[in-house]
Amino acid sequence: MSENHHKVVILGSGPAGLTAALYAARANLTPVVFEGIQPGGQLTITTEVENYPGFPKGVLGPELMEQFRQQAHHFGATSVYKSATKVDLTSRPFQLWCDEERYTAEALIVATGASARWLGIPSEKEYMGYGVSACATCDGFFFKNQEVVVVGGGDTAIEEATFLTKFAAKVHIVHRRDELRASKIMQEKAFRNPKISFVWDSVVEEILGKNEEGKKSVTGVRLKNVKTGEITTLVVDGLFMGIGHKPNTDLFKGQLEMDGHGYLVTEGRGTRTKTPGVFVAGDVADSVYRQAITAAGTGCMAAIDAERWLESEQI
């Protein structure tokens, strides 16, 4: 076999991918992690992480992921700072390409994650992690007694807004239409909540903020009414995206089973797919929890499943 052949290849380097690498390395499977275009995953764009066990005072997202990486490397995992651009999972060994470079693998762990849907405005990136977030469960705690905006009108937005009312003084839901798309029961829950208000027929044109002594913070949003064209400013301390997530699964279309939203489907309670030798972990298959700790847990599961499968196949 060529030097580009590996027993286990892991696609993705967030908590799921690097935990899978740690467990696979400790099982002497010498895994190779394709870290992709965002090494460390979504946590690298998060400032403070306070809900990961073992860090009572919190830890910076990039620092946490670097510790994940170092631990996996310590036991023999290696990283390739490239993205897979094509895969062929129709026969084993599986084939993967990074542009023109070809790799082969006996077992594959897919941990490519999911990406939050964003508005696509420059100020969104500027204040990401400094008041702009796509995860209320992760960051809601930082907005105690403050006012925040949630963008969206579906179940995701209403879930985020409802959760944020546990901390925020006021939650404004900004929606481009004049009625919600969320399920009836979710709508009723939001309408009954005295902390939630609605800004209808409006879109966020700009996120306003300040950068004093190198410390960024959100100060408000500029809104545009899509029917009248009127521009208004809403003073808030944070903005949460609630327009959903997109699993990073385009690479596997036609090769791995997906649900109606593009999330990879597993068989039974484990991480196996219908394709023998392919396992999935993290947000690429999880549309419900989307937490670092749950992703890490499934990364562990995928590595153990892969190890047992390789043993059963005597590879």
Number of C-alpha atoms within 10 A of each C-alpha: 6 8 7 12 17 20 20 27 29 29 26 31 29 30 32 36 36 34 26 35 36 25 22 30 23 17 15 13 20 20 30 25 27 23 25 20 13 16 21 25 27 19 22 18 17 20 18 20 21 18 18 15 9 9 11 10 9 15 18 15 21 20 16 19 22 15 12 22 25 15 17 25 19 12 17 19 25 20 20 12 13 18 19 19 13 16 17 15 20 11 10 13 18 20 18 22 16 14 11 9 10 15 19 23 21 19 25 28 28 27 33 28 29 23 16 16 13 17 16 8 12 10 16 19 15 16 21 19 21 21 25 24 23 24 16 22 15 18 21 21 15 15 19 14 14 15 23 30 29 27 27 25 24 19 20 19 27 25 18 23 31 19 15 27 22 15 17 22 15 21 28 19 25 22 24 19 17 12 13 19 16 18 12 10 9 18 18 11 13 19 12 9 13 10 18 23 16 19 18 18 18 25 21 22 17 17 25 20 20 13 10 8 6 7 8 16 20 23 18 22 23 16 21 19 19 14 11 9 11 10 14 14 15 18 15 21 22 29 29 26 23 28 20 18 19 18 20 20 19 10 14 17 11 9 13 18 16 18 9 7 10 19 21 26 19 20 10 8 6 15 26 22 18 13 14 14 23 24 28 33 35 30 29 26 27 20 17 7 12 19 19 20 16 17 27 21 17 26 32 24 22 31 33 18 21 28 22 12 17 17 10 9 9 7 10
